[in-house]
């Protein structure tokens, strides 16, 4: 069965960087894009963008340009989200999700990674 | 950017009752590219409906979606105990692919 398994929780100080991984299994990685969604504590879902796994081309929502980088290692079927210059307001659960083939909804989700930014 | 507004914010119902959730878009959605997700506390969202009315794999037929243009509805015909959760709509016809703010369905 399709699975997306994310890396574990992170506690970082303001100004640091974090890299979240999302390992896919049970399907051909390069046939479906991977999206990223943020959920701040007690809040709703926020679409961050997605990366095409065949070309590596990323698309970012406006609020997620600059400090946020999507990347891939197709040899291990893994997508990454790197956030630099962390701020307290980046504290959230970050989800990766498989984009349905050709269109933009998410049919399978990772379990989420809690990133806490605190001194 | 297309803004999705969900209503009501909270729906208080009893098991067995019918739930009707609304999602209104600030612009007409192309090709009815609207999805619904369910999220329970501490869990990742789960896809319920895509393309306005197509149920995802394994989703019971008590869940149905309808609508067009700017007005969309998720209906749960008879609430089961496991259906009490937060529901989000998402449009994917126009980038950025935005989510609504969610509707919480709680036990009355």
Interface residues (C-beta under 8 A of the other chain):
Chain A: X37 X44 X45 X46 X47 X49 X59 X61 X62 X95 X97 X100 X103 X104 X105 X106 X107 X108 X109 X110 X111 X112
Chain B: X1 X33 X35 X37 X39 X44 X45 X46 X47 X50 X56 X88 X90 X92 X93 X95 X96 X97 X98 X99 X100 X101 X102
